[in-house]
Amino acid sequence: MISVQAAAWLAVGLFTVGWLGRRTLLGRAVRETGVIFALYALWQQVLNMTVLHTAGAVGRGRWIIHAEKILHLPSEKSVQEWFLPHRSLISFANWYYAVAHYPDVIAMLVWLFFWHQTRYRWGRWLLIIATGLSLPLQAIPVAPPRLMPGLGVVDTARLLGHPIYSPAGLRDPSQLTAMPSVHCLWASLAAAGFLVVSHSRWRWVVLLHPAITFWAVVVTGNHWWLDGICSLGLLAITLAVLAAPRIVRTWSGGSPPANRMAKVSSSSSRAFPPACP
């Protein structure tokens, strides 16, 4: 994970270089990359300022266990036990958890910027709003499965000798930002961006990425099922927020009742960026 300071300096450098070449497409792309790094640094800094305590983290973890039992979700321990004998799969899950949730969002934004520029701002706002909505929830300490006393879920990264987090565990507030899962949020967000804009028959393949991410965050002991489900809820809210202005304009346009439903139907596809070949 890039530090706040490194991301901020990268943002300044990229934005400066991009501004010097602002009349070219590459210059604008570099400048936009600087903006994304600046947003990342801001997100990390806000987390550092708001996630300051650990009180109640274990209690909230127990509440999640109870809620998942009510919903008849499989326990994280049982899922992990299915895969623990297969160390190659566990190693893959560790790797996927550690690195796959950054390239996915970057790939979506790069694809929109160079091939679908009229949709790029929509994709950027999709990322900004969804991540912003996650911040208030992340500020509430929640123990992940690997840190729950007596649950028996293993920290698979530490098990295989390449730990991602410090050994401080429950004493480290930064390890208690488990709800919602930003890994699942960004994976689902990237997939949504490709699905909304692309018109390719192969676009549905991108759903494999959030599916693998959901599996990886659970099997590594880093997240609860509800962490991922909550992230899907935030994504749905974000999509609704981005669609709302067009829907409001449609219904406030003064169209006759007979024509209004047809107008809403024709504009519903425009609530998101129109599909393109």
Kinemage of the C-alpha trace (Angstrom):
@kinemage 1
@onewidth
@group {chain A} dominant
@subgroup {mainchain}
@vectorlist {calphas} color= white
{ca met a 1} P 0.000 0.000 0.000
{ca ile a 2} L 1.359 3.428 -0.966
{ca ser a 3} L 1.852 5.833 1.936
{ca val a 4} L 0.013 9.144 2.135
{ca gln a 5} L 3.237 11.077 1.655
{ca ala a 6} L 4.326 9.048 -1.377
{ca ala a 7} L 0.899 9.364 -2.990
{ca ala a 8} L 0.835 13.116 -2.349
{ca trp a 9} L 4.284 13.672 -3.890
{ca leu a 10} L 3.366 11.497 -6.860
{ca ala a 11} L 0.197 13.553 -7.304
{ca val a 12} L 2.136 16.830 -7.290
{ca gly a 13} L 4.746 15.531 -9.724
{ca leu a 14} L 2.271 13.979 -12.129
{ca phe a 15} L -0.045 16.977 -12.049
{ca thr a 16} L 2.884 19.316 -12.791
{ca val a 17} L 4.115 17.221 -15.719
{ca gly a 18} L 0.572 16.855 -16.996
{ca trp a 19} L -0.055 20.584 -16.788
{ca leu a 20} L 3.068 21.291 -18.857
{ca gly a 21} L 1.759 18.949 -21.536
{ca arg a 22} L -1.908 19.854 -21.112
{ca arg a 23} L -2.449 20.400 -24.840
{ca thr a 24} L -1.746 16.737 -25.586
{ca leu a 25} L -3.795 13.663 -24.788
{ca leu a 26} L -0.852 12.085 -22.961
{ca gly a 27} L -0.359 15.233 -20.893
{ca arg a 28} L -4.010 15.237 -19.867
{ca ala a 29} L -3.738 11.547 -18.967
{ca val a 30} L -0.697 12.216 -16.758
{ca arg a 31} L -2.468 15.126 -15.074
{ca glu a 32} L -5.543 12.975 -14.458
{ca thr a 33} L -3.325 10.281 -12.946
{ca gly a 34} L -2.075 12.942 -10.543
{ca val a 35} L -5.653 13.749 -9.586
{ca ile a 36} L -6.324 10.075 -8.810
{ca phe a 37} L -3.217 9.839 -6.625
{ca ala a 38} L -4.309 13.033 -4.830
{ca leu a 39} L -7.722 11.506 -4.143
{ca tyr a 40} L -6.031 8.341 -2.876
{ca ala a 41} L -3.809 10.368 -0.523
{ca leu a 42} L -6.862 12.266 0.739
{ca trp a 43} L -8.742 9.019 1.384
{ca gln a 44} L -5.812 7.543 3.305
{ca gln a 45} L -5.325 10.733 5.320
{ca val a 46} L -8.989 10.906 6.300
{ca leu a 47} L -8.805 7.262 7.437
{ca asn a 48} L -5.694 8.009 9.488
{ca met a 49} L -7.474 10.932 11.158
{ca thr a 50} L -10.766 9.166 11.876
{ca val a 51} L -9.729 5.588 12.731
{ca leu a 52} L -8.072 6.309 16.076
{ca his a 53} L -9.432 3.741 18.537
{ca thr a 54} L -10.130 0.022 18.829
{ca ala a 55} L -12.960 -0.021 21.368
{ca gly a 56} L -15.874 -2.285 20.529
{ca ala a 57} L -14.195 -3.977 17.553
{ca val a 58} L -14.576 -7.514 18.901
{ca gly a 59} L -18.184 -6.885 19.980
{ca arg a 60} L -19.086 -5.712 16.502
{ca gly a 61} L -17.401 -8.779 15.074
{ca arg a 62} L -19.621 -10.967 17.259
{ca trp a 63} L -22.660 -9.016 16.072
{ca ile a 64} L -21.681 -9.783 12.464
{ca ile a 65} L -21.343 -13.496 13.282
{ca his a 66} L -24.855 -13.434 14.755
{ca ala a 67} L -26.268 -11.568 11.742
{ca glu a 68} L -24.666 -13.983 9.281
{ca lys a 69} L -26.165 -16.935 11.139
{ca ile a 70} L -29.597 -15.337 10.835
{ca leu a 71} L -28.989 -14.906 7.101
{ca his a 72} L -27.796 -18.545 6.834
{ca leu a 73} L -24.463 -17.521 5.330
{ca pro a 74} L -21.667 -20.116 5.501
{ca ser a 75} L -19.185 -19.401 8.263
{ca glu a 76} L -15.861 -17.905 7.254
{ca lys a 77} L -14.086 -20.617 9.233
{ca ser a 78} L -15.765 -23.463 7.352
{ca val a 79} L -15.008 -21.872 3.983
{ca gln a 80} L -11.375 -21.370 4.945
{ca glu a 81} L -11.080 -24.973 6.156
{ca trp a 82} L -12.156 -26.237 2.719
{ca phe a 83} L -9.161 -24.541 1.099
{ca leu a 84} L -6.427 -24.688 3.773
{ca pro a 85} L -5.154 -28.104 2.598
{ca his a 86} L -4.534 -26.583 -0.846
{ca arg a 87} L -1.627 -24.244 -0.156
{ca ser a 88} L -1.282 -23.120 -3.781
{ca leu a 89} L -4.861 -21.786 -3.713
{ca ile a 90} L -4.243 -20.073 -0.378
{ca ser a 91} L -1.081 -18.473 -1.779
{ca phe a 92} L -3.056 -17.265 -4.791
{ca ala a 93} L -5.746 -15.830 -2.498
{ca asn a 94} L -3.099 -13.980 -0.472
{ca trp a 95} L -1.618 -12.505 -3.638
{ca tyr a 96} L -5.027 -11.557 -5.012
{ca tyr a 97} L -5.976 -9.842 -1.771
{ca ala a 98} L -2.715 -7.917 -1.641
{ca val a 99} L -2.530 -6.488 -5.164
{ca ala a 100} L -5.597 -7.072 -7.336
{ca his a 101} L -7.832 -4.288 -5.994
{ca tyr a 102} L -5.652 -1.436 -7.281
{ca pro a 103} L -5.067 -2.419 -10.937
{ca asp a 104} L -8.773 -3.084 -11.508
{ca val a 105} L -9.897 0.502 -10.835
{ca ile a 106} L -6.882 1.922 -12.674
{ca ala a 107} L -7.610 -0.298 -15.687
{ca met a 108} L -11.232 0.872 -15.785
{ca leu a 109} L -10.257 4.550 -15.614
{ca val a 110} L -7.510 4.162 -18.244
{ca trp a 111} L -9.927 2.342 -20.542
{ca leu a 112} L -12.557 5.055 -20.144
{ca phe a 113} L -10.044 7.896 -20.580
{ca phe a 114} L -8.467 6.647 -23.806
{ca trp a 115} L -11.364 4.837 -25.466
{ca his a 116} L -14.544 6.367 -23.999
{ca gln a 117} L -13.633 9.898 -22.948
{ca thr a 118} L -17.229 11.113 -22.747
{ca arg a 119} L -17.812 8.524 -19.999
{ca tyr a 120} L -14.600 9.134 -18.078
{ca arg a 121} L -15.993 11.700 -15.631
{ca trp a 122} L -18.847 9.344 -14.826
{ca gly a 123} L -16.326 6.612 -13.990
{ca arg a 124} L -14.274 8.957 -11.845
{ca trp a 125} L -17.348 10.106 -9.905
{ca leu a 126} L -18.342 6.467 -9.492
{ca leu a 127} L -15.051 5.878 -7.699
{ca ile a 128} L -15.165 9.104 -5.659
{ca ile a 129} L -18.728 8.737 -4.395
{ca ala a 130} L -18.531 5.033 -3.579
{ca thr a 131} L -15.231 5.400 -1.723
{ca gly a 132} L -16.505 8.502 0.079
{ca leu a 133} L -19.587 6.629 1.257
{ca ser a 134} L -17.367 3.916 2.720
{ca leu a 135} L -15.397 6.306 4.938
{ca pro a 136} L -17.947 6.823 7.757
{ca leu a 137} L -18.370 3.061 8.093
{ca gln a 138} L -14.643 2.367 7.997
{ca ala a 139} L -14.189 4.775 10.889
{ca ile a 140} L -16.139 2.334 13.095
{ca pro a 141} L -13.725 -0.366 14.387
{ca val a 142} L -14.742 -3.903 13.420
{ca ala a 143} L -12.541 -6.936 14.029
{ca pro a 144} L -12.013 -9.064 10.909
{ca pro a 145} L -12.374 -12.853 11.187
{ca arg a 146} L -8.602 -13.452 11.541
{ca leu a 147} L -8.543 -11.264 14.692
{ca met a 148} L -11.668 -12.628 16.378
{ca pro a 149} L -10.736 -14.443 19.642
{ca gly a 150} L -11.834 -18.068 19.709
{ca leu a 151} L -13.206 -18.133 16.168
{ca gly a 152} L -10.365 -20.228 14.765
{ca val a 153} L -9.915 -18.330 11.494
{ca val a 154} L -6.279 -18.289 10.381
{ca asp a 155} L -4.350 -15.301 9.068
{ca thr a 156} L -3.278 -17.094 5.884
{ca ala a 157} L -0.721 -14.471 4.867
{ca arg a 158} L 1.106 -14.913 8.172
{ca leu a 159} L 0.670 -18.685 7.932
{ca leu a 160} L 2.604 -18.799 4.657
{ca gly a 161} L 5.287 -16.409 5.830
{ca his a 162} L 4.440 -13.215 3.948
{ca pro a 163} L 2.213 -11.190 6.307
{ca ile a 164} L 0.447 -8.131 4.929
{ca tyr a 165} L -0.345 -6.488 8.267
{ca ser a 166} L 1.700 -5.805 11.387
{ca pro a 167} L 1.511 -8.236 14.340
{ca ala a 168} L -0.220 -5.532 16.444
{ca gly a 169} L -3.595 -7.019 15.510
{ca leu a 170} L -6.438 -5.705 17.646
{ca arg a 171} L -4.191 -2.963 19.008
{ca asp a 172} L -3.804 -1.466 15.527
{ca pro a 173} L -6.822 0.683 14.496
{ca ser a 174} L -5.852 0.517 10.812
{ca gln a 175} L -6.529 -3.234 10.824
{ca leu a 176} L -10.085 -2.709 12.078
{ca thr a 177} L -11.466 -0.932 8.984
{ca ala a 178} L -13.003 -4.196 7.818
{ca met a 179} L -16.559 -2.910 7.231
{ca pro a 180} L -17.146 -2.438 4.347
{ca ser a 181} L -14.577 -4.300 2.265
{ca val a 182} L -12.935 -1.748 -0.026
{ca his a 183} L -11.427 -4.680 -1.917
{ca cys a 184} L -14.932 -5.902 -2.795
{ca leu a 185} L -16.189 -2.358 -3.380
{ca trp a 186} L -13.483 -1.463 -5.897
{ca ala a 187} L -13.633 -4.851 -7.629
{ca ser a 188} L -17.411 -4.565 -8.056
{ca leu a 189} L -17.102 -0.899 -9.042
{ca ala a 190} L -14.560 -1.680 -11.768
{ca ala a 191} L -16.750 -4.480 -13.093
{ca ala a 192} L -19.774 -2.160 -13.099
{ca gly a 193} L -17.834 0.435 -15.088
{ca phe a 194} L -16.956 -2.071 -17.788
{ca leu a 195} L -20.463 -3.559 -17.876
{ca val a 196} L -22.226 -0.192 -18.166
{ca val a 197} L -20.058 1.247 -20.921
{ca ser a 198} L -19.046 -1.768 -22.972
{ca his a 199} L -21.364 -3.413 -25.464
{ca ser a 200} L -19.154 -6.432 -26.080
{ca arg a 201} L -20.666 -9.880 -25.726
{ca trp a 202} L -17.630 -10.767 -23.580
{ca arg a 203} L -18.148 -7.963 -21.054
{ca trp a 204} L -19.796 -10.285 -18.532
{ca val a 205} L -16.447 -12.021 -18.023
{ca val a 206} L -15.443 -9.083 -15.782
{ca leu a 207} L -17.827 -10.440 -13.121
{ca leu a 208} L -15.214 -13.102 -12.422
{ca his a 209} L -13.050 -10.438 -10.794
{ca pro a 210} L -15.469 -9.428 -7.991
{ca ala a 211} L -16.410 -13.096 -7.529
{ca ile a 212} L -12.765 -14.089 -7.004
{ca thr a 213} L -12.253 -11.046 -4.776
{ca phe a 214} L -15.181 -12.018 -2.532
{ca trp a 215} L -13.690 -15.504 -2.214
{ca ala a 216} L -10.171 -14.192 -1.558
{ca val a 217} L -11.120 -11.735 1.203
{ca val a 218} L -13.041 -14.447 3.062
{ca val a 219} L -10.647 -17.377 2.606
{ca thr a 220} L -7.696 -15.254 3.797
{ca gly a 221} L -9.594 -14.324 6.970
{ca asn a 222} L -9.511 -10.601 6.214
{ca his a 223} L -13.237 -9.931 5.804
{ca trp a 224} L -16.697 -11.146 6.695
{ca trp a 225} L -19.308 -11.966 4.068
{ca leu a 226} L -21.267 -8.937 5.272
{ca asp a 227} L -18.295 -6.672 4.544
{ca gly a 228} L -18.620 -7.560 0.873
{ca ile a 229} L -22.419 -7.424 0.879
{ca cys a 230} L -22.261 -3.942 2.421
{ca ser a 231} L -19.892 -2.846 -0.361
{ca leu a 232} L -22.462 -3.938 -2.955
{ca gly a 233} L -25.053 -1.821 -1.169
{ca leu a 234} L -22.775 1.230 -1.340
{ca leu a 235} L -22.192 0.626 -5.049
{ca ala a 236} L -25.953 0.418 -5.646
{ca ile a 237} L -26.454 3.729 -3.798
{ca thr a 238} L -23.689 5.328 -5.876
{ca leu a 239} L -25.211 4.171 -9.150
{ca ala a 240} L -28.573 5.535 -8.010
{ca val a 241} L -27.019 8.905 -7.101
{ca leu a 242} L -25.397 9.179 -10.537
{ca ala a 243} L -28.652 8.241 -12.264
{ca ala a 244} L -30.865 10.517 -10.152
{ca pro a 245} L -30.287 13.866 -11.984
{ca arg a 246} L -31.491 12.494 -15.311
{ca ile a 247} L -34.489 10.815 -13.734
{ca val a 248} L -35.441 14.049 -11.947
{ca arg a 249} L -35.090 16.059 -15.151
{ca thr a 250} L -37.258 13.528 -16.958
{ca trp a 251} L -40.078 13.685 -14.433
{ca ser a 252} L -39.955 17.448 -14.021
{ca gly a 253} L -40.009 18.174 -17.738
{ca gly a 254} L -43.736 18.766 -17.881
{ca ser a 255} L -44.416 15.980 -20.352
{ca pro a 256} L -48.012 14.755 -20.707
{ca pro a 257} L -48.710 11.682 -18.565
{ca ala a 258} L -49.188 9.520 -21.653
{ca asn a 259} L -45.707 10.331 -22.904
{ca arg a 260} L -43.904 10.454 -19.577
{ca met a 261} L -43.370 6.717 -19.122
{ca ala a 262} L -42.021 6.412 -22.657
{ca lys a 263} L -39.670 9.286 -21.951
{ca val a 264} L -38.452 7.641 -18.751
{ca ser a 265} L -37.934 4.370 -20.605
{ca ser a 266} L -35.884 6.017 -23.333
{ca ser a 267} L -33.798 7.935 -20.812
{ca ser a 268} L -33.197 5.080 -18.409
{ca ser a 269} L -30.322 3.835 -20.531
{ca arg a 270} L -28.923 7.372 -20.457
{ca ala a 271} L -28.968 7.424 -16.646
{ca phe a 272} L -25.699 5.632 -17.145
{ca pro a 273} L -23.334 6.246 -20.049
{ca pro a 274} L -24.807 4.752 -23.245
{ca ala a 275} L -23.386 1.420 -24.295
{ca cys a 276} L -20.951 1.485 -27.162
{ca pro a 277} L -19.375 -1.148 -29.388
